[in-house]
Amino acid sequence: MQKIDRVPSGHAGRSRSCAYADLIWTVATSPDTSLDIAGQTHQALNSLSASLAGLGSDHSRMLSALILLADMRDKPLVDEIWAQWIGDDPQHWPQRACYGVDLGGKLLIEIIVTAVLGSADGA
């Protein structure tokens, strides 16, 4: 039986990331909820990059991304930040959806990703 790797989130009952076989599931938020949507988006994407790297992958290996926003009026700005982060190569673009939800508290964005192990350089 293949091992499931789990990375704790710091919250009871849930992991930040899980990996099984060649797949990774991870979630990212901003650790600083006092920031505006731009700041929280940048921090969430940095956290996402770190989580993927920690499990042997990177953003070019993402298959799907689900972005949850506390306010859908922020979507154009989040789309702009996302486009800069993900880059110009359509071969690195995951399937992506965006939903407006009540995230509770001051959290403005949460990003949920499925990715494949490995990196763009083939490592």
Backbone as JSON, one array per atom type, in Angstrom:
{
  "sequence": "MQKIDRVPSGHAGRSRSCAYADLIWTVATSPDTSLDIAGQTHQALNSLSASLAGLGSDHSRMLSALILLADMRDKPLVDEIWAQWIGDDPQHWPQRACYGVDLGGKLLIEIIVTAVLGSADGA",
  "N": [[0.83, -1.17, 0.0], [0.53, 2.21, -0.84], [2.06, 5.06, 0.67], [0.5, 7.83, 2.3], [1.35, 11.15, 2.35], [1.15, 13.69, 4.73], [0.83, 17.08, 5.55], [0.74, 18.97, 8.36], [-1.67, 21.5, 9.26], [-1.78, 23.14, 11.41], [-4.18, 23.52, 12.52], [-6.72, 21.84, 14.26], [-7.8, 18.67, 13.13], [-7.37, 18.92, 10.37], [-5.31, 18.92, 7.43], [-2.71, 20.87, 5.85], [-1.64, 20.14, 3.43], [-1.75, 17.23, 1.34], [-0.3, 14.32, -0.04], [-0.37, 11.77, -2.45], [0.59, 8.96, -4.24], [1.24, 10.23, -7.36], [0.07, 12.67, -6.95], [-0.86, 15.84, -5.49], [-2.64, 17.57, -3.01], [-3.49, 20.69, -1.87], [-3.93, 23.58, 0.25], [-4.14, 27.13, 0.56], [-3.84, 30.11, 2.44], [-3.73, 33.52, 3.59], [-1.41, 34.33, 6.09], [-1.63, 36.71, 7.42], [-4.3, 38.38, 8.2], [-4.89, 41.03, 8.41], [-4.23, 42.37, 6.19], [-5.08, 43.88, 2.96], [-7.01, 42.74, 0.07], [-5.15, 42.45, -2.03], [-2.68, 42.14, -0.68], [-3.26, 39.85, 0.89], [-3.7, 38.02, -1.16], [-1.18, 37.87, -2.45], [0.32, 36.82, -0.29], [-1.01, 34.36, 0.1], [-0.46, 33.08, -2.35], [2.33, 32.92, -2.18], [2.51, 31.19, 0.01], [1.27, 28.96, -1.12], [3.14, 28.33, -3.16], [5.32, 27.61, -1.52], [4.25, 25.38, -0.19], [3.81, 23.58, -2.33], [6.47, 23.3, -3.26], [7.61, 22.14, -0.99], [6.59, 19.6, -1.13], [7.7, 18.62, -3.4], [7.03, 19.79, -5.9], [5.78, 22.34, -8.17], [4.23, 25.5, -9.18], [3.82, 25.22, -11.92], [2.97, 22.68, -12.29], [0.39, 22.37, -11.52], [-2.9, 21.08, -11.67], [-5.54, 21.81, -11.2], [-7.24, 24.65, -9.8], [-8.98, 26.2, -7.22], [-10.39, 29.13, -6.32], [-11.44, 30.84, -3.56], [-13.32, 33.58, -2.66], [-14.01, 36.21, -0.4], [-15.33, 38.44, -1.25], [-16.68, 38.95, -4.28], [-16.28, 41.18, -5.85], [-13.63, 41.65, -5.73], [-12.46, 40.02, -7.58], [-11.41, 40.86, -10.23], [-8.93, 42.14, -9.52], [-7.64, 40.05, -8.14], [-7.48, 38.23, -10.26], [-5.64, 39.59, -11.89], [-3.3, 39.6, -10.27], [-2.96, 36.83, -10.02], [-2.47, 36.14, -12.74], [0.03, 37.36, -13.18], [1.56, 35.87, -11.38], [1.26, 33.18, -12.24], [2.31, 33.19, -14.8], [3.24, 33.38, -18.36], [3.1, 31.09, -19.95], [0.91, 28.96, -21.43], [0.96, 26.23, -21.08], [1.42, 25.85, -18.45], [-0.79, 26.59, -17.09], [-3.4, 25.93, -14.88], [-6.66, 24.34, -14.78], [-9.14, 26.52, -13.63], [-11.32, 27.86, -11.16], [-13.51, 30.26, -9.64], [-15.1, 31.29, -6.72], [-17.51, 33.07, -4.79], [-17.67, 33.24, -1.35], [-18.55, 32.92, 2.17], [-15.96, 33.41, 4.13], [-15.46, 33.83, 6.74], [-14.47, 35.7, 9.64], [-11.65, 37.82, 9.05], [-10.51, 36.81, 6.81], [-9.87, 36.9, 3.39], [-9.33, 35.47, 1.08], [-8.95, 32.15, -0.13], [-7.15, 29.46, -1.43], [-7.38, 26.52, -3.23], [-5.75, 23.68, -4.37], [-4.95, 21.15, -6.78], [-2.24, 19.23, -7.72], [0.52, 17.83, -9.63], [3.23, 15.75, -8.75], [6.68, 16.74, -9.09], [8.63, 19.02, -11.14], [8.77, 21.92, -13.35], [11.22, 21.78, -14.64], [11.63, 19.14, -14.88], [12.61, 17.73, -12.74]],
  "CA": [[0.0, 0.0, 0.0], [1.31, 3.44, -0.94], [1.97, 5.97, 1.81], [-0.06, 9.16, 2.14], [2.09, 12.17, 3.09], [0.28, 14.76, 5.2], [1.51, 18.22, 6.16], [-0.22, 19.58, 9.28], [-2.03, 22.89, 9.01], [-1.79, 23.91, 12.65], [-5.57, 23.53, 12.98], [-7.17, 20.48, 14.59], [-8.66, 17.94, 12.22], [-7.13, 19.16, 8.95], [-3.94, 19.07, 6.93], [-2.51, 21.91, 4.85], [-1.38, 19.45, 2.17], [-1.66, 15.77, 1.33], [0.23, 13.79, -1.3], [-0.55, 10.33, -2.62], [1.07, 8.57, -5.57], [1.83, 11.38, -8.05], [-0.81, 13.83, -6.8], [-0.79, 16.69, -4.3], [-3.77, 18.44, -2.73], [-3.04, 21.67, -0.89], [-4.74, 24.78, 0.43], [-3.33, 28.25, 1.02], [-4.47, 31.36, 2.85], [-2.76, 34.49, 4.07], [-1.25, 34.29, 7.55], [-1.9, 38.04, 7.97], [-5.63, 38.79, 7.75], [-5.06, 42.48, 8.49], [-3.91, 42.91, 4.86], [-6.17, 43.99, 1.99], [-7.09, 41.58, -0.82], [-3.89, 42.29, -2.77], [-1.69, 41.58, 0.25], [-3.62, 38.46, 1.23], [-3.51, 37.18, -2.36], [0.27, 37.62, -2.6], [0.77, 35.9, 0.77], [-1.56, 33.03, -0.17], [0.3, 32.49, -3.46], [3.65, 32.56, -1.64], [2.29, 30.0, 0.83], [1.01, 27.88, -2.06], [4.43, 27.97, -3.76], [6.11, 26.91, -0.51], [3.64, 24.05, 0.04], [4.11, 22.73, -3.49], [7.9, 23.02, -3.24], [7.87, 21.23, 0.12], [6.18, 18.25, -1.52], [8.4, 18.23, -4.63], [6.33, 20.24, -7.1], [5.73, 23.8, -8.3], [2.96, 25.95, -9.75], [3.67, 24.77, -13.31], [2.45, 21.3, -12.27], [-0.98, 22.39, -11.0], [-3.95, 20.61, -12.56], [-6.74, 22.61, -10.97], [-7.2, 25.6, -8.69], [-10.27, 26.76, -6.82], [-10.16, 30.33, -5.52], [-12.61, 31.27, -2.79], [-13.2, 34.99, -2.31], [-15.03, 36.74, 0.49], [-16.04, 39.48, -1.99], [-16.43, 38.73, -5.71], [-15.84, 42.43, -6.47], [-12.16, 41.6, -5.74], [-11.99, 39.07, -8.59], [-10.5, 41.42, -11.25], [-7.6, 42.35, -8.96], [-7.07, 38.72, -7.9], [-7.13, 37.69, -11.58], [-4.42, 40.26, -12.33], [-2.19, 39.08, -9.46], [-2.82, 35.43, -10.42], [-1.85, 36.08, -14.07], [1.45, 37.67, -13.02], [2.17, 34.77, -10.65], [1.24, 31.92, -12.99], [3.19, 33.33, -15.96], [2.7, 33.49, -19.72], [3.1, 29.81, -20.66], [-0.37, 28.27, -21.24], [1.19, 24.84, -20.66], [1.52, 25.85, -16.99], [-2.04, 27.1, -16.53], [-4.35, 24.91, -14.46], [-8.08, 24.65, -14.83], [-9.35, 27.36, -12.45], [-12.65, 28.4, -10.91], [-13.51, 31.24, -8.56], [-16.41, 31.38, -6.08], [-17.7, 33.96, -3.66], [-18.14, 32.49, -0.17], [-18.29, 33.53, 3.47], [-14.77, 32.77, 4.68], [-15.43, 34.06, 8.18], [-13.41, 36.57, 10.13], [-11.08, 38.79, 8.11], [-9.9, 36.09, 5.7], [-10.45, 37.38, 2.15], [-9.05, 34.55, -0.02], [-8.44, 30.81, 0.13], [-6.85, 28.82, -2.71], [-7.32, 25.06, -3.12], [-5.05, 23.23, -5.58], [-4.5, 19.79, -7.05], [-1.05, 19.3, -8.57], [1.27, 16.61, -9.88], [4.61, 15.81, -8.27], [7.7, 17.09, -10.08], [8.75, 20.45, -11.43], [8.83, 22.25, -14.77], [12.51, 21.39, -15.22], [11.69, 17.68, -14.97], [13.18, 17.14, -11.52]],
  "C": [[0.89, 1.25, 0.0], [1.02, 4.37, 0.23], [1.3, 7.29, 1.4], [0.78, 10.12, 2.98], [1.14, 13.29, 3.45], [1.12, 15.82, 5.87], [0.49, 18.92, 7.05], [-0.47, 21.05, 8.96], [-1.87, 23.77, 10.25], [-3.18, 24.05, 13.22], [-6.03, 22.09, 13.18], [-8.06, 19.91, 13.48], [-8.41, 18.17, 10.74], [-5.65, 19.33, 8.63], [-3.88, 20.24, 5.95], [-2.34, 21.28, 3.47], [-1.39, 17.95, 2.39], [-1.11, 15.36, -0.04], [0.04, 12.28, -1.31], [-0.2, 9.99, -4.07], [1.73, 9.79, -6.21], [1.03, 12.66, -7.88], [-0.62, 14.54, -5.46], [-2.09, 17.47, -4.22], [-3.3, 19.4, -1.65], [-3.98, 22.86, -0.86], [-3.85, 25.88, 0.97], [-4.21, 29.44, 1.36], [-3.35, 32.31, 3.25], [-2.63, 34.37, 5.58], [-1.58, 35.63, 8.21], [-3.24, 38.55, 7.42], [-5.89, 40.28, 7.93], [-4.79, 43.14, 7.13], [-5.16, 43.04, 4.0], [-6.12, 42.78, 1.05], [-5.8, 41.38, -1.61], [-2.83, 41.65, -1.89], [-1.99, 40.14, 0.61], [-3.42, 37.53, 0.04], [-2.03, 36.86, -2.55], [0.76, 36.64, -1.53], [0.24, 34.48, 0.53], [-0.8, 32.34, -1.31], [1.71, 32.12, -3.03], [3.55, 31.29, -0.8], [2.04, 28.78, -0.06], [2.3, 27.41, -2.72], [5.27, 27.17, -2.78], [5.56, 25.51, -0.25], [3.96, 23.1, -1.1], [5.59, 22.34, -3.5], [8.24, 22.01, -2.14], [7.5, 19.79, -0.18], [6.77, 17.83, -2.87], [7.69, 18.63, -5.9], [6.48, 21.76, -7.21], [4.46, 24.18, -9.03], [2.77, 25.54, -11.21], [3.06, 23.38, -13.41], [1.03, 21.23, -11.71], [-1.95, 21.9, -12.08], [-5.21, 21.46, -12.43], [-6.53, 23.52, -9.76], [-8.61, 26.12, -8.47], [-9.96, 27.94, -5.91], [-11.48, 30.71, -4.87], [-12.38, 32.71, -2.35], [-14.34, 35.42, -1.4], [-15.88, 37.79, -0.23], [-15.7, 39.34, -3.48], [-16.06, 40.02, -6.44], [-14.31, 42.49, -6.54], [-11.6, 40.74, -6.87], [-11.09, 39.69, -9.66], [-9.08, 41.64, -10.74], [-6.9, 41.02, -8.69], [-6.66, 38.08, -9.22], [-5.82, 38.29, -12.09], [-3.19, 39.73, -11.58], [-1.9, 37.62, -9.84], [-2.07, 35.33, -11.75], [-0.36, 36.39, -14.0], [2.18, 36.5, -12.37], [2.3, 33.52, -11.5], [2.11, 31.98, -14.24], [2.47, 33.25, -17.29], [2.56, 32.17, -20.46], [1.79, 29.07, -20.42], [-0.21, 26.8, -20.85], [1.31, 24.72, -19.15], [0.23, 26.32, -16.31], [-2.96, 25.96, -16.13], [-5.78, 25.3, -14.86], [-8.35, 25.45, -13.56], [-10.79, 27.83, -12.38], [-12.56, 29.34, -9.71], [-14.94, 31.36, -8.03], [-16.39, 32.43, -4.99], [-18.31, 33.19, -2.51], [-17.9, 33.31, 1.09], [-17.12, 32.77, 4.1], [-14.64, 32.97, 6.19], [-14.28, 34.95, 8.59], [-12.96, 37.57, 9.09], [-10.36, 38.13, 6.95], [-10.62, 36.48, 4.41], [-10.29, 36.41, 0.98], [-8.54, 33.22, 0.51], [-8.27, 30.14, -1.23], [-6.64, 27.33, -2.49], [-6.79, 24.52, -4.44], [-4.86, 21.72, -5.59], [-3.34, 19.91, -8.03], [-0.42, 17.91, -8.71], [2.67, 16.8, -9.32], [5.57, 16.12, -9.42], [7.71, 18.57, -10.31], [8.89, 20.66, -12.93], [10.12, 21.8, -15.42], [12.71, 19.87, -15.26], [12.25, 16.99, -13.76], [12.15, 16.38, -10.74]]
}
